């Protein structure tokens, strides 16, 4: 089947009824890196989009359409609440840039299966960027985040950094009815309480004993898994 793309500048079409979108990424390999890189994103504006899923792909290569996606996200300004990224080679700086545009996000899932460790977006810099008191940013990214699930292929990780980030977003006071009704307390981080955290290490034989115990002791719904 041959797919024809319009010539000339893209003319985005606004589709207000679309609330869920699944994307199959474009990729660049040695055999096709000189071919035109087509994307449907320049032709869409989705102001009502709530759920976005990057579909898993077994094809090797790097994502070719980050810039069109960033422009699409900026143009649509959707009330996105769920973002799932699977099998996507993506620099951590690009992932952080994406999340900085999504202040409405509640649920985030990132799975780096079939991604080379050097190309995984799940890095220490990414983890640090989610900290409620990240020093390089005036306001936290994804301030409404409530569920975070990470599936990681790295054989080692800075566990203390993860624990510190999660604890910075664990704010039980914000779960109370009085807080949600507007009686906010001074001095609390400007983020919602992170209610669910899962981190799966596919290639680690074990995690240092007690490394994640501080999270488990707080009462948060937390799951840490590793290769067994």
C-alpha atoms as one frame of an Amber mdcrd trajectory, in Angstrom:
protein
   0.000   0.000   0.000   1.265   3.470  -0.892   0.556   6.367   1.442   0.445
   9.859  -0.061   1.181  12.916   2.065   0.077  16.446   1.160   2.733  18.630
  -0.385   3.433  22.127   0.926   2.910  23.471   4.460   0.764  21.421   6.818
  -2.706  22.736   7.603  -3.690  21.296  10.991  -7.266  20.109  11.380  -8.934
  20.539  14.760 -10.708  17.408  16.034 -12.367  18.256  19.344 -14.044  14.860
  19.749 -10.838  12.791  20.003  -9.946  12.025  23.615  -7.628   9.015  23.154
  -4.735   8.668  20.718  -2.326   5.794  20.062   0.840   6.558  18.096   3.132
   4.126  16.315   6.467   5.896  16.187   8.385   6.631  13.049  11.938   5.344
  13.151  15.256   5.913  11.457  17.531   3.020  10.427  20.613   2.764   8.266
  18.509   1.789   5.268  15.919   4.582   5.437  17.651   7.516   7.145  17.770
   9.479   3.836  14.061   9.051   3.095  11.422  11.709   3.924  10.189  11.453
   7.508   6.412  11.680   7.388   4.205  12.233  10.403   0.488  12.738  10.854
   1.056  15.104  13.789   1.492  18.346  11.785  -2.004  17.794  10.385  -3.789
  17.398  13.728  -4.874  19.647  16.584  -6.559  17.739  19.433  -7.667  20.165
  22.167  -9.699  17.512  24.058  -7.043  14.767  24.156  -6.898  13.041  27.561
  -4.990   9.796  26.940  -1.870   9.376  24.802  -0.158   6.045  24.217   3.059
   5.477  22.302   2.528   1.926  21.090   5.302  -0.629  21.627   7.442  -1.394
  18.590   9.950  -4.186  17.975  11.622  -2.224  15.194  15.044  -0.807  16.134
  15.902   2.818  15.592  15.410   6.288  16.998  12.181   8.259  17.112  12.177
  10.564  14.095   9.294  12.850  14.998  10.020  14.542  18.314   9.855  18.075
  16.919   6.480  17.535  15.170   5.173  16.000  18.393   6.380  18.904  20.535
   4.724  21.341  18.112   1.513  19.265  18.152   1.445  19.282  21.949   2.023
  23.029  22.133  -0.610  23.728  19.482  -3.267  21.446  20.989  -2.712  22.329
  24.685  -4.819  19.285  25.635  -6.029  18.420  29.163  -3.901  15.265  29.028
  -4.268  13.067  32.111  -2.636   9.786  30.995   0.655   9.333  29.132   2.125
   5.922  28.335   5.491   5.686  26.564   6.727   2.211  25.608   9.781   1.090
  23.634  10.780   4.614  22.661  14.376   5.785  22.282  14.181   9.304  23.626
  16.752  11.610  25.259  15.822  12.366  28.848  15.955  16.100  28.049  13.221
  15.624  25.432  11.065  13.665  27.855  11.441  16.369  30.495  10.541  18.993
  27.888   7.362  17.070  27.016   6.305  16.698  30.654   6.888  20.383  31.306
   4.043  21.087  28.874   1.532  18.776  30.575   0.440  20.344  33.853  -2.755
  18.238  33.910  -1.038  14.819  33.884  -2.259  12.341  36.524  -0.863   8.991
  35.341   2.567   8.420  33.779   3.903   5.077  32.515   7.349   4.719  30.929
   8.721   1.369  29.747  12.146   1.212  28.077  11.887  -2.370  26.798  13.812
  -2.910  23.527  15.673   0.363  24.048  19.458   0.471  24.366  20.476   1.551
  27.898  22.242   4.618  26.492  19.020   5.682  24.723  16.579   5.151  27.587
  14.717   8.243  28.820  14.649   6.807  32.367  17.801   8.391  33.748  18.877
   9.977  37.004  18.349  13.413  35.447  14.771  12.456  34.579  14.119  11.193
  38.109  15.611  14.344  39.595  13.438  16.543  37.340  10.315  15.082  39.001
  11.405  16.178  42.479   8.910  18.545  44.062  11.744  20.953  44.884  13.812
  20.644  41.698  16.261  23.537  41.918  16.516  24.198  38.171  12.797  24.928
  37.784  10.628  27.624  39.359   7.609  25.315  39.557   7.507  21.483  39.552
   6.655  19.649  36.350   3.513  17.456  36.253   2.241  18.959  39.547  -0.956
  16.871  39.533   0.835  13.514  39.100  -0.755  10.743  41.172   0.514   7.513
  39.621   4.040   6.822  38.332   5.094   3.474  36.840   8.595   2.855  35.494
   9.884  -0.310  33.773  13.680  -0.033  33.640  16.332  -2.111  31.869  19.338
  -0.564  33.627  21.499  -2.960  35.640  22.230  -0.271  38.245  20.440   2.843
  39.458  20.783   5.564  42.083  18.110   4.245  44.417  18.512   7.047  46.951
  17.662   9.576  44.252  14.435   7.709  43.455  13.464   7.501  47.126  14.110
  11.211  47.627  11.978  12.152  44.620   9.069   9.923  45.655   9.150  11.175
  49.233   9.070  14.781  48.012   5.707  14.015  46.374   4.232  11.921  49.191
   2.024  14.459  51.001  -0.747  12.645  52.929  -2.213  15.961  54.132  -3.357
  16.627  50.579  -5.507  13.495  50.611  -7.817  14.904  53.276 -11.254  16.252
  52.481 -10.447  19.591  54.123  -7.522  20.144  51.778  -9.412  19.182  48.621
 -12.204  21.543  49.657  -9.822  24.467  49.604  -8.378  24.616  53.106  -4.766
  24.370  51.930  -1.930  24.344  54.455   1.011  26.688  54.092   4.461  25.242
  53.531   3.441  22.122  51.600   5.049  21.351  48.227   3.104  22.747  45.227
   2.256  19.259  43.963  -0.520  16.760  44.544   0.138  13.703  46.664   1.702
  10.875  44.641  -0.536   7.942  45.529   0.966   5.063  43.577   4.559   4.237
  42.595   5.894   1.180  40.766   9.466   0.599  39.633  10.414  -2.617  37.867
  14.078  -3.446  37.259  14.195  -6.057  34.504  17.971  -6.692  34.604  18.911
  -6.202  38.262  19.448  -9.430  40.146  18.544  -7.702  43.390  18.054  -4.298
  44.958  20.154  -3.301  47.958  18.307  -4.457  51.048  16.341  -1.653  52.616
  16.986   0.802  49.767  13.281   1.432  49.205  12.108   0.780  52.751  11.621
   4.523  53.483   8.919   4.605  50.795   7.230   1.457  52.032   7.128   2.758
  55.599   5.243   5.910  54.650   2.060   4.045  53.711   2.212   4.804  50.004
   1.099   2.125  47.581   4.592   1.290  46.282   5.883  -1.763  44.398   9.578
  -2.427  43.664  10.367  -5.417  41.450  13.617  -6.862  40.119  14.903  -9.855
  38.179  14.564 -13.073  40.139
